[in-house]
Amino acid sequence: MLKNSSTISISSEIMGGTPVFAGTRVPVQTLLDYLKAGESIDDFLDGFPTVAREKVITFLEEVGKRFISVA
């Protein structure tokens, strides 16, 4: 997927290998938890200003493409 890209980073040295938005320590799972709870992307970005909107959009687009390709 986007592993170790300009969007997502996975390193044992950052958050024990948890996938995070590149250049941050913000886990991708946190975005998914926000969305699952009914929060908006803007709510997430307000809470985690180190994450760029473009990274969130790129991540969601890639996840959508992957999901559709296996469906």
VEXTOR-583269 format. One record per residue (C-alpha): chain; x, y, z; residue in one letter. Coordinates in nm, 4 decimals. Example, Ala and Ser with C-alpha at 12.3 -4.5 7.8 and 13.67 -1.06 7.14 Angstrom:
% residues 2
 kette        X        Y        Z rest
     A   1.2300  -0.4500   0.7800    A
     A   1.3670  -0.1060   0.7140    S
This chain:
% residues 71
 kette        X        Y        Z rest
     A   0.0000   0.0000   0.0000    M
     A   0.1542   0.3312   0.1033    L
     A   0.4074   0.1756   0.3401    K
     A   0.7104   0.4025   0.3820    N
     A   0.5846   0.6524   0.1284    S
     A   0.5410   1.0261   0.1479    S
     A   0.2058   0.9521   0.3144    T
     A   0.2603   0.6591   0.5522    I
     A   0.5692   0.5525   0.7431    S
     A   0.6365   0.2289   0.9287    I
     A   0.9500   0.2086   1.1397    S
     A   1.0300   0.0075   1.4492    S
     A   1.1893   0.3272   1.5829    E
     A   0.8649   0.5279   1.5610    I
     A   0.5707   0.4137   1.7706    M
     A   0.7053   0.0571   1.7688    G
     A   0.6298   0.0052   1.4007    G
     A   0.2732   0.1333   1.4087    T
     A   0.1812   0.2877   1.0714    P
     A   0.1888   0.6656   1.1125    V
     A   0.1421   0.9611   0.8830    F
     A   0.4874   1.0328   0.7422    A
     A   0.6795   1.2981   0.9303    G
     A   0.4576   1.2644   1.2388    T
     A   0.3957   1.0294   1.5283    R
     A   0.0215   1.0217   1.4542    V
     A  -0.1037   0.6667   1.3924    P
     A  -0.3189   0.6091   1.0857    V
     A  -0.5512   0.4130   1.3154    Q
     A  -0.6322   0.7385   1.4953    T
     A  -0.7847   0.8797   1.1761    L
     A  -0.9876   0.5630   1.1286    L
     A  -1.1069   0.5811   1.4897    D
     A  -1.2184   0.9417   1.4397    Y
     A  -1.4109   0.8538   1.1251    L
     A  -1.5658   0.5467   1.2857    K
     A  -1.6877   0.7634   1.5735    A
     A  -1.8607   0.9960   1.3270    G
     A  -1.6039   1.2734   1.3470    E
     A  -1.5004   1.4639   1.0361    S
     A  -1.1624   1.4943   0.8692    I
     A  -1.1586   1.8557   0.9892    D
     A  -1.2086   1.7367   1.3484    D
     A  -0.9129   1.5015   1.3075    F
     A  -0.6951   1.7727   1.1553    L
     A  -0.7873   2.0131   1.4351    D
     A  -0.6723   1.7544   1.6878    G
     A  -0.3577   1.6621   1.4960    F
     A  -0.2289   1.9734   1.3196    P
     A   0.0999   1.8034   1.2232    T
     A  -0.0895   1.5903   0.9696    V
     A  -0.1476   1.7572   0.6327    A
     A  -0.4929   1.7344   0.4762    R
     A  -0.3300   1.6078   0.1554    E
     A  -0.1867   1.3076   0.3420    K
     A  -0.5287   1.2195   0.4829    V
     A  -0.6936   1.2460   0.1413    I
     A  -0.4182   1.0453  -0.0284    T
     A  -0.4449   0.7751   0.2381    F
     A  -0.8235   0.7486   0.2060    L
     A  -0.8073   0.7417  -0.1748    E
     A  -0.5499   0.4618  -0.1670    E
     A  -0.7496   0.2603   0.0858    V
     A  -1.0589   0.3027  -0.1321    G
     A  -0.8722   0.1840  -0.4422    K
     A  -0.7361  -0.1204  -0.2562    R
     A  -1.0781  -0.2085  -0.1201    F
     A  -1.2435  -0.1848  -0.4605    I
     A  -0.9694  -0.3921  -0.6252    S
     A  -1.0323  -0.6869  -0.3909    V
     A  -1.4105  -0.6601  -0.3890    A
